[in-house]
Amino acid sequence: MTTPIPPRVVIYTKDVENITGKKSKAARRLLQKVREQSGKTQEELVTMQEFCHVTGIPEDVVRPFLVH
């Protein structure tokens, strides 16, 4: 019996590249902007919900782009 893999919660630079079409450096800057607006430090991870809240992109649009 196979256990289904739960959906990922964290957004990484490669995900932002896939979602937005931005290059790596621009994707990192966008993630930093999300961290700043969410009150996080540079070391803390960005969740899909935080990314969607800051960018205004709906979660159902973002979820298919997440790299497993």
Secondary structure, DSSP 8 states (H G I E B T S, - for coil): ---------EE-HHHHHHHH---HHHHHHHHHHHHHHTT--TTS-EEHHHHHHHH---HHHHGGG---
